[in-house]
Amino acid sequence: MAKLLLALAILSEVLATSALKASQGFSRPGFALAALVGYGLSFWALAVVLKTIPVGVAYAIWSGVGIVAITLIGRFVFGQVLDGAALAGIGLIVAGVLVINLFSRAMG
């Protein structure tokens, strides 16, 4: 159940961050509201996850997967292009999340 809630936390955070970008500085109320609701749902789900998964592990996965998803959305939805250094850094984050998921017993 914790892994499912972690996935919900990640998904709602990614949607909220996308809505935050689309809100254009909170000048578009519908997107601003979607961002607030999405972040609220994300933090609630993450808080429940923290009852069973260590905070460092849960946060690393939550933020790492979110960073990759937002990078892809930034590229394909908002047309943002990153340089090689940014992509290398994101690649290191992906490597870290993979190490946690493949080799750590902390996820249960």
Jmol script that loads the backbone (N, CA, C; Angstrom):
load data "model"
ATOM      1  N   MET A   1       0.814  -1.198   0.000  1.00  0.00           N
ATOM      2  CA  MET A   1       0.000   0.000   0.000  1.00  0.00           C
ATOM      3  C   MET A   1       0.864   1.271   0.000  1.00  0.00           C
ATOM      4  N   ALA A   2       1.984   1.240   0.718  1.00  0.00           N
ATOM      5  CA  ALA A   2       2.851   2.416   0.795  1.00  0.00           C
ATOM      6  C   ALA A   2       3.409   2.776  -0.583  1.00  0.00           C
ATOM      7  N   LYS A   3       3.763   1.761  -1.362  1.00  0.00           N
ATOM      8  CA  LYS A   3       4.305   2.040  -2.701  1.00  0.00           C
ATOM      9  C   LYS A   3       3.249   2.670  -3.598  1.00  0.00           C
ATOM     10  N   LEU A   4       2.007   2.232  -3.467  1.00  0.00           N
ATOM     11  CA  LEU A   4       0.918   2.827  -4.241  1.00  0.00           C
ATOM     12  C   LEU A   4       0.700   4.286  -3.847  1.00  0.00           C
ATOM     13  N   LEU A   5       0.724   4.539  -2.547  1.00  0.00           N
ATOM     14  CA  LEU A   5       0.562   5.914  -2.078  1.00  0.00           C
ATOM     15  C   LEU A   5       1.742   6.791  -2.486  1.00  0.00           C
ATOM     16  N   LEU A   6       2.932   6.217  -2.525  1.00  0.00           N
ATOM     17  CA  LEU A   6       4.093   6.978  -2.991  1.00  0.00           C
ATOM     18  C   LEU A   6       3.915   7.339  -4.473  1.00  0.00           C
ATOM     19  N   ALA A   7       3.399   6.408  -5.245  1.00  0.00           N
ATOM     20  CA  ALA A   7       3.123   6.702  -6.657  1.00  0.00           C
ATOM     21  C   ALA A   7       2.078   7.811  -6.785  1.00  0.00           C
ATOM     22  N   LEU A   8       1.048   7.780  -5.938  1.00  0.00           N
ATOM     23  CA  LEU A   8       0.032   8.836  -5.939  1.00  0.00           C
ATOM     24  C   LEU A   8       0.656  10.175  -5.554  1.00  0.00           C
ATOM     25  N   ALA A   9       1.537  10.168  -4.561  1.00  0.00           N
ATOM     26  CA  ALA A   9       2.214  11.401  -4.139  1.00  0.00           C
ATOM     27  C   ALA A   9       3.036  11.985  -5.280  1.00  0.00           C
ATOM     28  N   ILE A  10       3.735  11.118  -6.001  1.00  0.00           N
ATOM     29  CA  ILE A  10       4.561  11.569  -7.123  1.00  0.00           C
ATOM     30  C   ILE A  10       3.685  12.114  -8.247  1.00  0.00           C
ATOM     31  N   LEU A  11       2.664  11.369  -8.620  1.00  0.00           N
ATOM     32  CA  LEU A  11       1.780  11.792  -9.711  1.00  0.00           C
ATOM     33  C   LEU A  11       1.106  13.123  -9.402  1.00  0.00           C
ATOM     34  N   SER A  12       0.577  13.262  -8.198  1.00  0.00           N
ATOM     35  CA  SER A  12      -0.122  14.502  -7.876  1.00  0.00           C
ATOM     36  C   SER A  12       0.851  15.685  -7.780  1.00  0.00           C
ATOM     37  N   GLU A  13       2.081  15.430  -7.335  1.00  0.00           N
ATOM     38  CA  GLU A  13       3.081  16.498  -7.291  1.00  0.00           C
ATOM     39  C   GLU A  13       3.478  16.928  -8.700  1.00  0.00           C
ATOM     40  N   VAL A  14       3.637  15.979  -9.590  1.00  0.00           N
ATOM     41  CA  VAL A  14       4.000  16.297 -10.974  1.00  0.00           C
ATOM     42  C   VAL A  14       2.876  17.082 -11.659  1.00  0.00           C
ATOM     43  N   LEU A  15       1.647  16.658 -11.447  1.00  0.00           N
ATOM     44  CA  LEU A  15       0.519  17.391 -12.027  1.00  0.00           C
ATOM     45  C   LEU A  15       0.420  18.787 -11.427  1.00  0.00           C
ATOM     46  N   ALA A  16       0.658  18.900 -10.115  1.00  0.00           N
ATOM     47  CA  ALA A  16       0.597  20.204  -9.460  1.00  0.00           C
ATOM     48  C   ALA A  16       1.686  21.139  -9.984  1.00  0.00           C
ATOM     49  N   THR A  17       2.882  20.624 -10.164  1.00  0.00           N
ATOM     50  CA  THR A  17       3.974  21.449 -10.668  1.00  0.00           C
ATOM     51  C   THR A  17       3.706  21.891 -12.103  1.00  0.00           C
ATOM     52  N   SER A  18       3.139  21.004 -12.896  1.00  0.00           N
ATOM     53  CA  SER A  18       2.763  21.368 -14.270  1.00  0.00           C
ATOM     54  C   SER A  18       1.690  22.452 -14.259  1.00  0.00           C
ATOM     55  N   ALA A  19       0.714  22.317 -13.371  1.00  0.00           N
ATOM     56  CA  ALA A  19      -0.333  23.333 -13.246  1.00  0.00           C
ATOM     57  C   ALA A  19       0.248  24.649 -12.748  1.00  0.00           C
ATOM     58  N   LEU A  20       1.226  24.576 -11.859  1.00  0.00           N
ATOM     59  CA  LEU A  20       1.866  25.786 -11.352  1.00  0.00           C
ATOM     60  C   LEU A  20       2.540  26.551 -12.490  1.00  0.00           C
ATOM     61  N   LYS A  21       3.224  25.841 -13.366  1.00  0.00           N
ATOM     62  CA  LYS A  21       3.835  26.476 -14.536  1.00  0.00           C
ATOM     63  C   LYS A  21       2.760  27.090 -15.427  1.00  0.00           C
ATOM     64  N   ALA A  22       1.694  26.330 -15.656  1.00  0.00           N
ATOM     65  CA  ALA A  22       0.617  26.805 -16.530  1.00  0.00           C
ATOM     66  C   ALA A  22      -0.167  27.966 -15.908  1.00  0.00           C
ATOM     67  N   SER A  23      -0.085  28.126 -14.597  1.00  0.00           N
ATOM     68  CA  SER A  23      -0.829  29.206 -13.934  1.00  0.00           C
ATOM     69  C   SER A  23      -0.235  30.587 -14.217  1.00  0.00           C
ATOM     70  N   GLN A  24       0.959  30.614 -14.777  1.00  0.00           N
ATOM     71  CA  GLN A  24       1.637  31.871 -15.120  1.00  0.00           C
ATOM     72  C   GLN A  24       1.660  32.831 -13.926  1.00  0.00           C
ATOM     73  N   GLY A  25       2.301  32.347 -12.859  1.00  0.00           N
ATOM     74  CA  GLY A  25       2.436  33.192 -11.665  1.00  0.00           C
ATOM     75  C   GLY A  25       1.134  33.370 -10.906  1.00  0.00           C
ATOM     76  N   PHE A  26       0.288  32.365 -10.918  1.00  0.00           N
ATOM     77  CA  PHE A  26      -1.024  32.374 -10.254  1.00  0.00           C
ATOM     78  C   PHE A  26      -1.984  33.376 -10.893  1.00  0.00           C
ATOM     79  N   SER A  27      -1.737  33.752 -12.148  1.00  0.00           N
ATOM     80  CA  SER A  27      -2.635  34.691 -12.824  1.00  0.00           C
ATOM     81  C   SER A  27      -3.779  33.974 -13.538  1.00  0.00           C
ATOM     82  N   ARG A  28      -3.720  32.647 -13.596  1.00  0.00           N
ATOM     83  CA  ARG A  28      -4.802  31.848 -14.190  1.00  0.00           C
ATOM     84  C   ARG A  28      -5.384  30.993 -13.066  1.00  0.00           C
ATOM     85  N   PRO A  29      -6.520  31.409 -12.495  1.00  0.00           N
ATOM     86  CA  PRO A  29      -7.055  30.801 -11.278  1.00  0.00           C
ATOM     87  C   PRO A  29      -7.305  29.300 -11.350  1.00  0.00           C
ATOM     88  N   GLY A  30      -7.751  28.793 -12.479  1.00  0.00           N
ATOM     89  CA  GLY A  30      -8.018  27.361 -12.590  1.00  0.00           C
ATOM     90  C   GLY A  30      -6.758  26.532 -12.398  1.00  0.00           C
ATOM     91  N   PHE A  31      -5.691  26.949 -13.038  1.00  0.00           N
ATOM     92  CA  PHE A  31      -4.414  26.240 -12.888  1.00  0.00           C
ATOM     93  C   PHE A  31      -3.837  26.442 -11.486  1.00  0.00           C
ATOM     94  N   ALA A  32      -4.025  27.632 -10.933  1.00  0.00           N
ATOM     95  CA  ALA A  32      -3.540  27.897  -9.574  1.00  0.00           C
ATOM     96  C   ALA A  32      -4.241  26.980  -8.577  1.00  0.00           C
ATOM     97  N   LEU A  33      -5.543  26.839  -8.722  1.00  0.00           N
ATOM     98  CA  LEU A  33      -6.304  25.949  -7.838  1.00  0.00           C
ATOM     99  C   LEU A  33      -5.867  24.496  -8.018  1.00  0.00           C
ATOM    100  N   ALA A  34      -5.659  24.081  -9.252  1.00  0.00           N
ATOM    101  CA  ALA A  34      -5.198  22.717  -9.518  1.00  0.00           C
ATOM    102  C   ALA A  34      -3.840  22.474  -8.859  1.00  0.00           C
ATOM    103  N   ALA A  35      -2.966  23.467  -8.890  1.00  0.00           N
ATOM    104  CA  ALA A  35      -1.657  23.330  -8.245  1.00  0.00           C
ATOM    105  C   ALA A  35      -1.818  23.152  -6.738  1.00  0.00           C
ATOM    106  N   LEU A  36      -2.641  23.963  -6.128  1.00  0.00           N
ATOM    107  CA  LEU A  36      -2.841  23.863  -4.677  1.00  0.00           C
ATOM    108  C   LEU A  36      -3.445  22.521  -4.269  1.00  0.00           C
ATOM    109  N   VAL A  37      -4.443  22.089  -4.997  1.00  0.00           N
ATOM    110  CA  VAL A  37      -5.077  20.790  -4.694  1.00  0.00           C
ATOM    111  C   VAL A  37      -4.074  19.655  -4.908  1.00  0.00           C
ATOM    112  N   GLY A  38      -3.342  19.719  -6.003  1.00  0.00           N
ATOM    113  CA  GLY A  38      -2.363  18.674  -6.294  1.00  0.00           C
ATOM    114  C   GLY A  38      -1.276  18.579  -5.237  1.00  0.00           C
ATOM    115  N   TYR A  39      -0.764  19.726  -4.802  1.00  0.00           N
ATOM    116  CA  TYR A  39       0.260  19.710  -3.757  1.00  0.00           C
ATOM    117  C   TYR A  39      -0.321  19.199  -2.437  1.00  0.00           C
ATOM    118  N   GLY A  40      -1.545  19.587  -2.134  1.00  0.00           N
ATOM    119  CA  GLY A  40      -2.183  19.088  -0.907  1.00  0.00           C
ATOM    120  C   GLY A  40      -2.315  17.577  -0.914  1.00  0.00           C
ATOM    121  N   LEU A  41      -2.779  17.028  -2.024  1.00  0.00           N
ATOM    122  CA  LEU A  41      -2.911  15.581  -2.146  1.00  0.00           C
ATOM    123  C   LEU A  41      -1.546  14.903  -2.071  1.00  0.00           C
ATOM    124  N   SER A  42      -0.569  15.496  -2.716  1.00  0.00           N
ATOM    125  CA  SER A  42       0.766  14.920  -2.716  1.00  0.00           C
ATOM    126  C   SER A  42       1.347  14.865  -1.303  1.00  0.00           C
ATOM    127  N   PHE A  43       1.234  15.968  -0.563  1.00  0.00           N
ATOM    128  CA  PHE A  43       1.797  15.995   0.786  1.00  0.00           C
ATOM    129  C   PHE A  43       1.047  15.056   1.727  1.00  0.00           C
ATOM    130  N   TRP A  44      -0.265  14.955   1.550  1.00  0.00           N
ATOM    131  CA  TRP A  44      -1.025  14.007   2.377  1.00  0.00           C
ATOM    132  C   TRP A  44      -0.538  12.583   2.111  1.00  0.00           C
ATOM    133  N   ALA A  45      -0.454  12.200   0.841  1.00  0.00           N
ATOM    134  CA  ALA A  45      -0.028  10.838   0.495  1.00  0.00           C
ATOM    135  C   ALA A  45       1.402  10.580   0.985  1.00  0.00           C
ATOM    136  N   LEU A  46       2.276  11.556   0.822  1.00  0.00           N
ATOM    137  CA  LEU A  46       3.653  11.392   1.283  1.00  0.00           C
ATOM    138  C   LEU A  46       3.697  11.244   2.800  1.00  0.00           C
ATOM    139  N   ALA A  47       2.884  11.997   3.510  1.00  0.00           N
ATOM    140  CA  ALA A  47       2.844  11.896   4.971  1.00  0.00           C
ATOM    141  C   ALA A  47       2.423  10.500   5.414  1.00  0.00           C
ATOM    142  N   VAL A  48       1.461   9.917   4.736  1.00  0.00           N
ATOM    143  CA  VAL A  48       1.019   8.556   5.072  1.00  0.00           C
ATOM    144  C   VAL A  48       2.135   7.555   4.758  1.00  0.00           C
ATOM    145  N   VAL A  49       2.805   7.742   3.622  1.00  0.00           N
ATOM    146  CA  VAL A  49       3.912   6.863   3.231  1.00  0.00           C
ATOM    147  C   VAL A  49       5.000   6.853   4.302  1.00  0.00           C
ATOM    148  N   LEU A  50       5.246   8.014   4.907  1.00  0.00           N
ATOM    149  CA  LEU A  50       6.333   8.136   5.878  1.00  0.00           C
ATOM    150  C   LEU A  50       6.092   7.339   7.155  1.00  0.00           C
ATOM    151  N   LYS A  51       4.893   6.798   7.314  1.00  0.00           N
ATOM    152  CA  LYS A  51       4.634   5.911   8.449  1.00  0.00           C
ATOM    153  C   LYS A  51       5.369   4.588   8.290  1.00  0.00           C
ATOM    154  N   THR A  52       5.651   4.185   7.038  1.00  0.00           N
ATOM    155  CA  THR A  52       6.244   2.864   6.807  1.00  0.00           C
ATOM    156  C   THR A  52       7.560   2.879   6.038  1.00  0.00           C
ATOM    157  N   ILE A  53       7.815   3.902   5.259  1.00  0.00           N
ATOM    158  CA  ILE A  53       9.057   3.983   4.484  1.00  0.00           C
ATOM    159  C   ILE A  53       9.914   5.080   5.102  1.00  0.00           C
ATOM    160  N   PRO A  54      11.201   4.833   5.313  1.00  0.00           N
ATOM    161  CA  PRO A  54      12.070   5.862   5.894  1.00  0.00           C
ATOM    162  C   PRO A  54      12.022   7.170   5.091  1.00  0.00           C
ATOM    163  N   VAL A  55      12.058   8.285   5.809  1.00  0.00           N
ATOM    164  CA  VAL A  55      11.881   9.592   5.181  1.00  0.00           C
ATOM    165  C   VAL A  55      12.915   9.862   4.087  1.00  0.00           C
ATOM    166  N   GLY A  56      14.159   9.505   4.304  1.00  0.00           N
ATOM    167  CA  GLY A  56      15.193   9.760   3.294  1.00  0.00           C
ATOM    168  C   GLY A  56      14.945   9.005   2.011  1.00  0.00           C
ATOM    169  N   VAL A  57      14.518   7.758   2.147  1.00  0.00           N
ATOM    170  CA  VAL A  57      14.249   6.918   0.980  1.00  0.00           C
ATOM    171  C   VAL A  57      13.002   7.412   0.247  1.00  0.00           C
ATOM    172  N   ALA A  58      11.926   7.650   0.993  1.00  0.00           N
ATOM    173  CA  ALA A  58      10.684   8.110   0.374  1.00  0.00           C
ATOM    174  C   ALA A  58      10.888   9.442  -0.331  1.00  0.00           C
ATOM    175  N   TYR A  59      11.591  10.362   0.321  1.00  0.00           N
ATOM    176  CA  TYR A  59      11.808  11.677  -0.274  1.00  0.00           C
ATOM    177  C   TYR A  59      12.705  11.594  -1.502  1.00  0.00           C
ATOM    178  N   ALA A  60      13.719  10.742  -1.451  1.00  0.00           N
ATOM    179  CA  ALA A  60      14.607  10.584  -2.608  1.00  0.00           C
ATOM    180  C   ALA A  60      13.834  10.084  -3.818  1.00  0.00           C
ATOM    181  N   ILE A  61      12.973   9.116  -3.601  1.00  0.00           N
ATOM    182  CA  ILE A  61      12.186   8.573  -4.714  1.00  0.00           C
ATOM    183  C   ILE A  61      11.153   9.589  -5.181  1.00  0.00           C
ATOM    184  N   TRP A  62      10.453  10.212  -4.239  1.00  0.00           N
ATOM    185  CA  TRP A  62       9.419  11.198  -4.560  1.00  0.00           C
ATOM    186  C   TRP A  62      10.015  12.343  -5.383  1.00  0.00           C
ATOM    187  N   SER A  63      11.110  12.897  -4.908  1.00  0.00           N
ATOM    188  CA  SER A  63      11.687  14.032  -5.619  1.00  0.00           C
ATOM    189  C   SER A  63      12.403  13.604  -6.894  1.00  0.00           C
ATOM    190  N   GLY A  64      13.099  12.462  -6.855  1.00  0.00           N
ATOM    191  CA  GLY A  64      13.841  12.002  -8.032  1.00  0.00           C
ATOM    192  C   GLY A  64      12.947  11.671  -9.210  1.00  0.00           C
ATOM    193  N   VAL A  65      11.919  10.903  -8.954  1.00  0.00           N
ATOM    194  CA  VAL A  65      10.986  10.551 -10.034  1.00  0.00           C
ATOM    195  C   VAL A  65      10.247  11.803 -10.500  1.00  0.00           C
ATOM    196  N   GLY A  66       9.899  12.668  -9.551  1.00  0.00           N
ATOM    197  CA  GLY A  66       9.233  13.917  -9.917  1.00  0.00           C
ATOM    198  C   GLY A  66      10.091  14.797 -10.808  1.00  0.00           C
ATOM    199  N   ILE A  67      11.379  14.873 -10.499  1.00  0.00           N
ATOM    200  CA  ILE A  67      12.297  15.686 -11.313  1.00  0.00           C
ATOM    201  C   ILE A  67      12.349  15.168 -12.750  1.00  0.00           C
ATOM    202  N   VAL A  68      12.455  13.864 -12.896  1.00  0.00           N
ATOM    203  CA  VAL A  68      12.520  13.287 -14.242  1.00  0.00           C
ATOM    204  C   VAL A  68      11.216  13.532 -14.989  1.00  0.00           C
ATOM    205  N   ALA A  69      10.092  13.307 -14.322  1.00  0.00           N
ATOM    206  CA  ALA A  69       8.789  13.509 -14.976  1.00  0.00           C
ATOM    207  C   ALA A  69       8.599  14.966 -15.375  1.00  0.00           C
ATOM    208  N   ILE A  70       8.936  15.883 -14.482  1.00  0.00           N
ATOM    209  CA  ILE A  70       8.783  17.306 -14.791  1.00  0.00           C
ATOM    210  C   ILE A  70       9.730  17.733 -15.910  1.00  0.00           C
ATOM    211  N   THR A  71      10.921  17.147 -15.945  1.00  0.00           N
ATOM    212  CA  THR A  71      11.849  17.449 -17.039  1.00  0.00           C
ATOM    213  C   THR A  71      11.249  17.037 -18.376  1.00  0.00           C
ATOM    214  N   LEU A  72      10.648  15.861 -18.415  1.00  0.00           N
ATOM    215  CA  LEU A  72      10.017  15.396 -19.655  1.00  0.00           C
ATOM    216  C   LEU A  72       8.822  16.268 -20.033  1.00  0.00           C
ATOM    217  N   ILE A  73       8.004  16.631 -19.053  1.00  0.00           N
ATOM    218  CA  ILE A  73       6.860  17.508 -19.323  1.00  0.00           C
ATOM    219  C   ILE A  73       7.356  18.876 -19.783  1.00  0.00           C
ATOM    220  N   GLY A  74       8.392  19.382 -19.132  1.00  0.00           N
ATOM    221  CA  GLY A  74       8.965  20.664 -19.542  1.00  0.00           C
ATOM    222  C   GLY A  74       9.410  20.644 -20.989  1.00  0.00           C
ATOM    223  N   ARG A  75      10.003  19.538 -21.392  1.00  0.00           N
ATOM    224  CA  ARG A  75      10.498  19.411 -22.769  1.00  0.00           C
ATOM    225  C   ARG A  75       9.361  19.292 -23.776  1.00  0.00           C
ATOM    226  N   PHE A  76       8.448  18.353 -23.519  1.00  0.00           N
ATOM    227  CA  PHE A  76       7.445  18.025 -24.536  1.00  0.00           C
ATOM    228  C   PHE A  76       6.166  18.846 -24.456  1.00  0.00           C
ATOM    229  N   VAL A  77       5.863  19.428 -23.313  1.00  0.00           N
ATOM    230  CA  VAL A  77       4.652  20.250 -23.187  1.00  0.00           C
ATOM    231  C   VAL A  77       4.996  21.736 -23.268  1.00  0.00           C
ATOM    232  N   PHE A  78       6.067  22.136 -22.572  1.00  0.00           N
ATOM    233  CA  PHE A  78       6.410  23.551 -22.512  1.00  0.00           C
ATOM    234  C   PHE A  78       7.558  23.944 -23.431  1.00  0.00           C
ATOM    235  N   GLY A  79       8.133  22.967 -24.158  1.00  0.00           N
ATOM    236  CA  GLY A  79       9.182  23.265 -25.130  1.00  0.00           C
ATOM    237  C   GLY A  79      10.504  23.716 -24.529  1.00  0.00           C
ATOM    238  N   GLN A  80      10.775  23.346 -23.298  1.00  0.00           N
ATOM    239  CA  GLN A  80      12.021  23.742 -22.646  1.00  0.00           C
ATOM    240  C   GLN A  80      13.124  22.747 -22.988  1.00  0.00           C
ATOM    241  N   VAL A  81      14.306  23.271 -23.286  1.00  0.00           N
ATOM    242  CA  VAL A  81      15.443  22.431 -23.654  1.00  0.00           C
ATOM    243  C   VAL A  81      16.539  22.611 -22.610  1.00  0.00           C
ATOM    244  N   LEU A  82      17.085  21.502 -22.119  1.00  0.00           N
ATOM    245  CA  LEU A  82      18.149  21.544 -21.121  1.00  0.00           C
ATOM    246  C   LEU A  82      19.500  21.274 -21.773  1.00  0.00           C
ATOM    247  N   ASP A  83      20.550  21.817 -21.178  1.00  0.00           N
ATOM    248  CA  ASP A  83      21.890  21.565 -21.702  1.00  0.00           C
ATOM    249  C   ASP A  83      22.428  20.238 -21.164  1.00  0.00           C
ATOM    250  N   GLY A  84      23.598  19.863 -21.634  1.00  0.00           N
ATOM    251  CA  GLY A  84      24.190  18.584 -21.269  1.00  0.00           C
ATOM    252  C   GLY A  84      24.440  18.430 -19.781  1.00  0.00           C
ATOM    253  N   ALA A  85      24.890  19.509 -19.126  1.00  0.00           N
ATOM    254  CA  ALA A  85      25.162  19.437 -17.689  1.00  0.00           C
ATOM    255  C   ALA A  85      23.881  19.160 -16.901  1.00  0.00           C
ATOM    256  N   ALA A  86      22.788  19.810 -17.275  1.00  0.00           N
ATOM    257  CA  ALA A  86      21.510  19.574 -16.597  1.00  0.00           C
ATOM    258  C   ALA A  86      21.052  18.135 -16.802  1.00  0.00           C
ATOM    259  N   LEU A  87      21.181  17.651 -18.020  1.00  0.00           N
ATOM    260  CA  LEU A  87      20.779  16.263 -18.303  1.00  0.00           C
ATOM    261  C   LEU A  87      21.667  15.260 -17.573  1.00  0.00           C
ATOM    262  N   ALA A  88      22.960  15.547 -17.458  1.00  0.00           N
ATOM    263  CA  ALA A  88      23.859  14.663 -16.715  1.00  0.00           C
ATOM    264  C   ALA A  88      23.468  14.616 -15.241  1.00  0.00           C
ATOM    265  N   GLY A  89      23.151  15.757 -14.674  1.00  0.00           N
ATOM    266  CA  GLY A  89      22.720  15.808 -13.278  1.00  0.00           C
ATOM    267  C   GLY A  89      21.445  15.022 -13.050  1.00  0.00           C
ATOM    268  N   ILE A  90      20.508  15.159 -13.959  1.00  0.00           N
ATOM    269  CA  ILE A  90      19.254  14.404 -13.855  1.00  0.00           C
ATOM    270  C   ILE A  90      19.536  12.912 -14.008  1.00  0.00           C
ATOM    271  N   GLY A  91      20.471  12.562 -14.875  1.00  0.00           N
ATOM    272  CA  GLY A  91      20.862  11.155 -15.021  1.00  0.00           C
ATOM    273  C   GLY A  91      21.415  10.585 -13.726  1.00  0.00           C
ATOM    274  N   LEU A  92      22.178  11.379 -12.986  1.00  0.00           N
ATOM    275  CA  LEU A  92      22.696  10.930 -11.695  1.00  0.00           C
ATOM    276  C   LEU A  92      21.561  10.722 -10.690  1.00  0.00           C
ATOM    277  N   ILE A  93      20.561  11.580 -10.738  1.00  0.00           N
ATOM    278  CA  ILE A  93      19.396  11.410  -9.862  1.00  0.00           C
ATOM    279  C   ILE A  93      18.684  10.102 -10.192  1.00  0.00           C
ATOM    280  N   VAL A  94      18.496   9.831 -11.477  1.00  0.00           N
ATOM    281  CA  VAL A  94      17.868   8.571 -11.906  1.00  0.00           C
ATOM    282  C   VAL A  94      18.680   7.387 -11.403  1.00  0.00           C
ATOM    283  N   ALA A  95      20.000   7.470 -11.514  1.00  0.00           N
ATOM    284  CA  ALA A  95      20.853   6.379 -11.033  1.00  0.00           C
ATOM    285  C   ALA A  95      20.644   6.153  -9.540  1.00  0.00           C
ATOM    286  N   GLY A  96      20.549   7.222  -8.781  1.00  0.00           N
ATOM    287  CA  GLY A  96      20.327   7.098  -7.344  1.00  0.00           C
ATOM    288  C   GLY A  96      19.001   6.443  -7.005  1.00  0.00           C
ATOM    289  N   VAL A  97      17.951   6.838  -7.695  1.00  0.00           N
ATOM    290  CA  VAL A  97      16.636   6.227  -7.464  1.00  0.00           C
ATOM    291  C   VAL A  97      16.666   4.745  -7.828  1.00  0.00           C
ATOM    292  N   LEU A  98      17.353   4.407  -8.915  1.00  0.00           N
ATOM    293  CA  LEU A  98      17.462   2.995  -9.304  1.00  0.00           C
ATOM    294  C   LEU A  98      18.221   2.187  -8.259  1.00  0.00           C
ATOM    295  N   VAL A  99      19.298   2.738  -7.732  1.00  0.00           N
ATOM    296  CA  VAL A  99      20.066   2.033  -6.698  1.00  0.00           C
ATOM    297  C   VAL A  99      19.181   1.759  -5.482  1.00  0.00           C
ATOM    298  N   ILE A 100      18.428   2.761  -5.060  1.00  0.00           N
ATOM    299  CA  ILE A 100      17.534   2.568  -3.909  1.00  0.00           C
ATOM    300  C   ILE A 100      16.522   1.467  -4.196  1.00  0.00           C
ATOM    301  N   ASN A 101      15.885   1.508  -5.344  1.00  0.00           N
ATOM    302  CA  ASN A 101      14.823   0.557  -5.647  1.00  0.00           C
ATOM    303  C   ASN A 101      15.356  -0.857  -5.914  1.00  0.00           C
ATOM    304  N   LEU A 102      16.532  -0.966  -6.487  1.00  0.00           N
ATOM    305  CA  LEU A 102      17.050  -2.286  -6.841  1.00  0.00           C
ATOM    306  C   LEU A 102      17.847  -2.946  -5.728  1.00  0.00           C
ATOM    307  N   PHE A 103      18.507  -2.167  -4.882  1.00  0.00           N
ATOM    308  CA  PHE A 103      19.438  -2.754  -3.932  1.00  0.00           C
ATOM    309  C   PHE A 103      19.141  -2.503  -2.464  1.00  0.00           C
ATOM    310  N   SER A 104      18.273  -1.548  -2.156  1.00  0.00           N
ATOM    311  CA  SER A 104      18.007  -1.226  -0.755  1.00  0.00           C
ATOM    312  C   SER A 104      16.850  -2.063  -0.221  1.00  0.00           C
ATOM    313  N   ARG A 105      16.975  -2.450   1.020  1.00  0.00           N
ATOM    314  CA  ARG A 105      15.883  -3.182   1.695  1.00  0.00           C
ATOM    315  C   ARG A 105      14.941  -2.217   2.406  1.00  0.00           C
ATOM    316  N   ALA A 106      15.238  -0.926   2.355  1.00  0.00           N
ATOM    317  CA  ALA A 106      14.454   0.064   3.062  1.00  0.00           C
ATOM    318  C   ALA A 106      13.052   0.227   2.497  1.00  0.00           C
ATOM    319  N   MET A 107      12.849  -0.163   1.248  1.00  0.00           N
ATOM    320  CA  MET A 107      11.522  -0.042   0.626  1.00  0.00           C
ATOM    321  C   MET A 107      10.593  -1.175   1.040  1.00  0.00           C
ATOM    322  N   GLY A 108      11.117  -2.186   1.656  1.00  0.00           N
ATOM    323  CA  GLY A 108      10.277  -3.284   2.125  1.00  0.00           C
ATOM    324  C   GLY A 108       9.936  -4.318   1.125  1.00  0.00           C
TER     325      GLY A 108
END
end "model"
wireframe off; spacefill off
backbone 0.3
color backbone group
